[in-house]
Amino acid sequence: MDGRDGQADDGPTHDGGTGDGRTGEGPVADDRRTGGERARSGAPDPGWAALPPAAGAAVMATGILSTGFHLVGRELLSAVAFALTAAVWLVSAAGFTALLLRDRRRWTAAADTPPALTAVAATAVLGVRCALQGWTVPAAALLVLGALLWPGLLVAVVRHLRGRGPGAVFLVSVAGQALTVLAALLAPKAGPWLAWTALVAFLLGLLLYADALVRFDVREVLRGAGDQWIAGGALALSALAASKLMTSGVWTGGAEQALRAAVFVLLVADLCWVVVLSVGELLRPRPGYDVRRWATVFPVGMTAVTLLSVAADTGTRGLEPPGRVLLWVAAGLWMLTAYGSGRRHTARRPHHPAHPPR
C-alpha cells in the first residue's frame, strides 16, 4: 500500500506491514526497519519504544477478555488479564512518550496512521475495566487522557486517509466508541452532561464508521492479515455504546426505545460481519502469525462482551450462551496470538557469539 494515497497493493507483506505501513502497523512495529534507522542514527532504541501501535491492539484484546471474564464470573482469569492489560498499557505509554521525545519524525509518521488510534481505544478499554471494578477515579483519569488524545490523532489520521484501505480504517470509529462506553459508565456519577457528550461521540462514531466502510477494500475479507475483523468489531463496540447510553438513566420514552433499537440493529450487523469474515477465513486460510492478528482477537472478544452485556441490559437472555462461547473462542485466539508474538520477538533477538572475534 502506498501510505500517502491509501491505495491497496496486491496484499499484505510477510512481516505484518502493508507496504510502507501508512494504514498498517509498519512504521513502528517492524523491528527490522526501525533497527536500520537506529543503526544509521547511531542511537540505541529500547525494544519497548517500538511497541506502539501494535501493542495498543494487544491491550485492547487483553482488556476485553478481562471484561468478558468479569461478566461471566471468572474473576481469577479476569484479574490476571486485567493485570496484563495494565502492564502492557504502561509499557506502551512509555514507548509512545519515548518515541515522541527521541524521534519526532517517526512519531509523526506513526501518529497519522489509523493504528495510532489504538492508543485512545486501549486507554478507554482499560478505563472501562477500572470502572467495572468500581475504581472511579482511575477510570475518570483514563477517560480524560483518552479524550485529550482523541481529537488530535483523529484529525491527523482522517487527513491522511486516501482511497481504499485495510480493516484498520475502522479504527477511526473504534476510538470514539470506546470513549463513549467509558463515559456512559461514568455518567451516573458525573451527571447527565457526560451522557450527552457521550451521545455526541456515539453519533460521530457511526458517521466515521460509514466513511470507513466506503474506504474499506472488500478484498481484505479474503486476504487481510487480521485487521479486517475490525469491520465487525467496530459495530459490536457501537452496539455496546448504545446499550450503555440506554442504561445511563438519562433518556426515557422514545429516546430510550431508539437507543434500544440501535443496539439490536448494530448487533445484528456485527454478527453478519462475523459470518462473512469467518467464511473468508475458511475459504482462504491464513495460519501464519501476523501482528495484526491482535486486531482479530479484540473484535471477537468485543462481540462476546457485547452479547453478554446486552443480554443483561435488555433482558434478552438468549444472547448469553453465544456470548459465553465466543468469549472462550476469543481466549483461544488470544493464546495463539500471544504464542506467535512471543516466537516472533524471540526469533528477532540478536545473537552474540560467546567469544567475539578479535
DRENPA-801953 format. One line per field, with one value per residue (C-alpha): chain; x, y, z. Coordinates in Angstrom, 3 decimals. Last residue first. Example, Ala and Ser with C-alpha at 12.3 -4.5 7.8 and 13.67 -1.06 7.14 Angstrom:
<sites>
chain	c(A;A) .
east	c(13.670;12.300) .
north	c(-1.060;-4.500) .
up	c(7.140;7.800) .
</sites>
This chain:
<sites>
chain	c(A;A;A;A;A;A;A;A;A;A;A;A;A;A;A;A;A;A;A;A;A;A;A;A;A;A;A;A;A;A;A;A;A;A;A;A;A;A;A;A;A;A;A;A;A;A;A;A;A;A;A;A;A;A;A;A;A;A;A;A;A;A;A;A;A;A;A;A;A;A;A;A;A;A;A;A;A;A;A;A;A;A;A;A;A;A;A;A;A;A;A;A;A;A;A;A;A;A;A;A;A;A;A;A;A;A;A;A;A;A;A;A;A;A;A;A;A;A;A;A;A;A;A;A;A;A;A;A;A;A;A;A;A;A;A;A;A;A;A;A;A;A;A;A;A;A;A;A;A;A;A;A;A;A;A;A;A;A;A;A;A;A;A;A;A;A;A;A;A;A;A;A;A;A;A;A;A;A;A;A;A;A;A;A;A;A;A;A;A;A;A;A;A;A;A;A;A;A;A;A;A;A;A;A;A;A;A;A;A;A;A;A;A;A;A;A;A;A;A;A;A;A;A;A;A;A;A;A;A;A;A;A;A;A;A;A;A;A;A;A;A;A;A;A;A;A;A;A;A;A;A;A;A;A;A;A;A;A;A;A;A;A;A;A;A;A;A;A;A;A;A;A;A;A;A;A;A;A;A;A;A;A;A;A;A;A;A;A;A;A;A;A;A;A;A;A;A;A;A;A;A;A;A;A;A;A;A;A;A;A;A;A;A;A;A;A;A;A;A;A;A;A;A;A;A;A;A;A;A;A;A;A;A;A;A;A;A;A;A;A;A;A;A;A;A;A;A;A;A;A;A;A;A;A;A;A;A;A) .
east	c(39.383;36.371;33.646;33.789;30.272;28.865;26.010;22.587;20.272;16.658;14.343;13.472;12.402;10.160;8.428;8.083;6.491;4.102;3.063;2.384;0.442;-1.606;-2.413;-3.323;-5.513;-7.271;-8.124;-9.449;-11.507;-13.079;-13.747;-15.589;-17.425;-18.976;-20.023;-21.616;-23.405;-24.953;-25.834;-27.802;-30.881;-31.139;-32.572;-33.192;-32.120;-29.081;-28.133;-28.303;-26.768;-23.745;-23.206;-23.684;-21.488;-18.760;-18.713;-18.684;-15.791;-13.869;-14.190;-13.335;-10.301;-8.794;-8.801;-6.950;-4.372;-3.976;-2.460;0.919;0.920;1.374;0.827;-2.499;-4.058;-6.844;-8.563;-12.033;-12.271;-11.034;-13.455;-16.316;-15.423;-15.337;-18.809;-20.316;-18.741;-19.805;-23.415;-22.992;-21.882;-24.897;-27.159;-25.507;-25.829;-29.553;-30.051;-28.423;-29.916;-33.406;-32.607;-31.247;-34.465;-36.515;-34.630;-35.237;-38.923;-39.579;-36.606;-33.146;-30.609;-30.730;-27.349;-28.968;-29.604;-26.186;-24.655;-26.579;-25.723;-22.018;-22.300;-23.841;-21.057;-18.462;-20.076;-20.147;-16.436;-15.719;-17.374;-15.143;-12.308;-12.162;-10.305;-7.367;-6.263;-3.876;-6.476;-6.630;-10.187;-12.096;-9.391;-10.893;-13.604;-11.211;-12.652;-12.959;-16.753;-16.969;-14.603;-16.962;-19.927;-17.888;-16.976;-20.654;-21.416;-18.566;-19.859;-23.207;-21.510;-19.274;-22.375;-24.083;-21.019;-21.283;-24.945;-24.021;-21.302;-23.716;-26.191;-24.050;-20.661;-21.882;-24.487;-22.263;-19.265;-20.463;-21.629;-18.217;-16.424;-18.718;-18.437;-14.636;-14.608;-16.994;-14.605;-11.583;-13.470;-14.817;-11.478;-10.253;-12.393;-9.560;-7.509;-9.581;-7.473;-7.514;-9.336;-8.673;-6.858;-6.804;-4.149;-6.428;-8.521;-5.475;-4.254;-7.783;-8.328;-4.954;-5.584;-9.175;-8.528;-5.531;-7.293;-10.387;-8.208;-6.443;-9.713;-11.278;-8.165;-8.447;-12.139;-11.391;-8.589;-11.007;-13.982;-12.333;-15.505;-14.060;-16.392;-14.989;-11.409;-12.312;-13.863;-10.737;-8.511;-10.747;-10.643;-6.844;-6.714;-9.116;-7.094;-3.710;-5.412;-5.885;-2.272;-3.366;-5.158;-1.956;-1.176;0.591;3.095;4.764;4.595;6.341;8.977;9.727;9.648;12.396;13.549;10.832;7.848;9.297;9.812;6.224;4.746;7.171;6.224;2.535;3.102;4.860;2.023;-0.623;1.221;1.179;-2.439;-3.677;-1.593;-3.050;-6.587;-5.952;-4.853;-7.810;-10.300;-8.904;-9.305;-12.755;-14.380;-17.867;-19.252;-19.118;-15.648;-14.336;-15.669;-14.083;-10.713;-11.036;-11.779;-8.622;-6.441;-7.628;-7.488;-4.007;-2.822;-4.316;-2.402;0.774;0.847;0.811;3.051;5.714;8.885;9.958;9.615;12.591;14.942;16.470;20.195;21.338;23.834;21.498;22.077;21.814;18.656;17.107;18.026;16.512;13.366;13.015;13.898;11.713;8.561;6.022;6.695;6.140;4.625;1.481;-0.931;-2.580;0.598;2.687;5.097;3.635;1.141;3.064;2.909;6.300;5.159;3.682;-0.021;-1.680;-1.706;-1.482;-4.213;-4.268;-4.011;-2.612;0.209;0.854;1.129;0.000) .
north	c(-10.066;-12.211;-12.305;-15.287;-16.311;-15.060;-12.536;-13.474;-10.542;-11.116;-11.353;-15.029;-14.358;-11.496;-13.691;-16.652;-14.500;-12.914;-16.313;-17.551;-14.393;-14.839;-18.461;-17.621;-14.692;-16.822;-19.344;-16.598;-15.190;-18.611;-18.771;-15.462;-16.537;-19.456;-17.266;-14.722;-17.497;-18.575;-15.009;-13.758;-15.824;-13.883;-10.821;-8.868;-5.632;-4.674;-8.227;-9.771;-6.585;-7.094;-10.733;-10.189;-7.091;-8.922;-11.747;-9.335;-7.450;-10.674;-11.490;-7.884;-7.844;-11.160;-10.274;-6.974;-8.892;-10.855;-7.674;-8.718;-11.533;-15.208;-17.739;-19.588;-17.538;-19.786;-18.503;-20.063;-20.732;-17.265;-15.651;-17.704;-16.436;-12.867;-13.133;-14.800;-12.328;-9.439;-10.598;-10.787;-7.144;-6.064;-7.916;-6.126;-2.717;-3.203;-4.626;-1.750;0.878;-0.350;0.081;3.554;4.489;2.994;5.130;8.249;7.403;7.047;7.629;9.109;9.990;6.715;5.504;2.245;3.385;5.021;1.723;-0.181;2.326;2.007;-1.788;-1.655;0.684;-1.731;-4.585;-2.394;-1.605;-5.299;-6.156;-4.070;-4.595;-8.175;-6.976;-6.347;-9.968;-10.368;-9.484;-11.650;-12.924;-10.256;-7.805;-7.879;-5.644;-2.669;-0.416;3.276;3.276;1.355;3.855;6.732;4.841;4.038;7.706;8.622;5.993;7.236;10.792;9.577;7.868;10.870;13.094;10.576;10.532;14.302;13.874;11.179;13.396;16.309;13.998;13.814;12.524;9.595;8.173;9.283;7.075;4.034;6.239;7.934;4.574;3.292;6.540;6.522;3.094;4.457;7.304;5.059;2.377;4.721;5.942;2.394;1.289;2.217;-0.608;-3.055;-2.486;0.517;2.217;5.726;8.263;8.695;11.202;13.946;11.359;10.154;13.589;14.682;11.544;11.806;15.397;14.792;11.531;12.275;14.632;12.432;9.387;11.166;12.447;8.996;7.457;9.887;9.070;5.339;5.910;7.910;5.566;2.333;0.277;-2.764;-2.157;1.365;0.058;-2.330;0.523;2.636;-0.109;-0.230;3.580;3.700;0.924;2.849;6.060;4.429;2.190;5.416;5.162;2.122;4.518;6.222;9.891;9.160;6.689;9.178;11.845;9.584;8.646;12.306;13.263;10.799;10.781;12.684;11.389;7.877;7.930;9.030;6.232;3.741;4.760;4.572;1.119;-0.069;1.275;-0.280;-3.607;-3.662;-2.520;-5.131;-7.869;-7.013;-7.055;-10.388;-11.893;-10.329;-11.578;-15.094;-15.022;-13.409;-15.911;-14.604;-14.442;-10.630;-10.499;-12.979;-10.731;-7.612;-9.326;-10.581;-7.023;-5.825;-8.466;-7.643;-3.878;-4.045;-6.234;-3.763;-0.948;-3.037;-2.882;0.944;1.199;-1.310;0.141;2.092;-1.136;-2.568;0.166;2.329;2.928;5.919;5.539;7.339;4.906;1.895;3.221;3.692;0.139;-1.155;0.792;-1.127;-4.523;-4.080;-3.562;-2.452;1.229;2.435;-0.831;-1.488;-0.857;2.182;4.078;0.921;1.341;-1.681;-3.076;-4.372;-7.748;-9.033;-11.007;-8.009;-7.641;-7.936;-6.826;-3.173;-1.084;2.630;4.869;7.828;8.697;5.197;3.471;0.000) .
up	c(17.795;17.052;19.685;22.030;23.101;19.822;20.103;18.778;18.137;19.174;16.185;16.702;20.286;19.152;16.574;18.939;21.615;19.125;17.802;21.338;22.184;19.008;19.804;23.403;22.376;19.752;22.453;24.717;21.846;21.280;25.022;24.874;21.728;23.605;26.523;24.202;22.331;25.674;26.832;23.853;24.725;27.970;26.268;29.483;27.819;29.885;30.912;27.428;26.027;28.280;27.377;23.643;23.738;25.650;23.098;20.156;21.727;22.279;18.578;17.679;20.027;18.942;15.255;15.697;17.720;14.478;13.061;14.412;11.888;12.670;9.906;9.582;6.776;5.470;2.305;2.059;5.785;6.765;4.314;5.724;9.187;7.874;6.361;9.452;11.877;9.617;9.860;13.634;13.653;11.609;14.045;16.958;15.290;14.646;18.140;19.996;17.695;18.608;22.297;21.639;19.851;22.695;25.219;23.143;22.766;26.481;28.776;28.491;31.205;33.118;31.841;30.709;27.129;26.873;27.989;25.325;22.607;23.468;23.441;19.980;18.827;20.188;18.286;15.175;15.498;15.983;12.694;10.441;12.944;11.662;8.554;10.910;10.700;7.766;5.149;2.017;1.694;3.612;2.539;-0.956;0.499;0.441;3.127;2.171;1.930;5.197;6.800;5.954;7.405;10.511;10.887;10.825;13.468;15.635;15.369;16.702;19.641;20.372;20.516;22.809;25.066;25.489;26.402;28.936;30.397;30.792;32.544;35.714;36.838;38.945;36.549;33.614;34.472;32.532;29.660;29.520;29.302;26.569;24.603;24.873;23.211;20.581;19.778;19.275;17.348;14.665;13.292;13.943;11.004;8.610;10.142;8.127;5.030;2.675;-0.168;-1.420;0.740;4.505;5.519;6.846;8.691;10.638;11.721;12.664;14.734;16.462;17.516;18.601;20.535;22.729;25.146;25.356;26.055;28.906;30.378;30.176;31.755;34.669;35.061;35.193;37.703;39.918;39.539;40.603;40.978;39.240;36.322;36.098;36.056;33.228;31.295;31.842;30.413;27.345;27.119;27.156;24.570;22.323;22.521;21.876;19.308;17.353;16.198;14.173;11.775;10.527;11.265;14.548;13.094;10.740;13.452;15.959;13.374;12.701;16.384;17.254;20.865;22.744;20.793;20.665;24.417;25.003;22.904;24.432;27.962;27.063;25.588;28.745;30.893;28.622;28.640;32.444;32.775;30.322;31.927;35.345;33.948;32.214;35.526;37.357;34.778;34.931;38.699;38.477;36.139;36.957;33.424;33.221;34.778;32.221;29.476;30.932;31.257;27.694;26.568;28.287;26.675;23.166;23.709;25.236;22.348;19.858;21.532;21.485;17.692;17.736;19.654;20.764;19.252;22.344;24.306;22.466;23.665;20.949;20.895;18.829;15.992;13.629;10.782;13.075;14.647;11.221;10.297;13.525;12.783;9.549;11.003;14.058;12.037;14.622;14.405;10.879;9.651;11.642;8.789;7.251;6.354;6.709;3.812;2.091;4.493;7.439;9.125;8.067;5.046;3.252;2.968;-0.395;-4.025;-3.072;-1.522;-2.180;0.876;-1.057;1.293;2.579;-0.783;0.000) .
</sites>
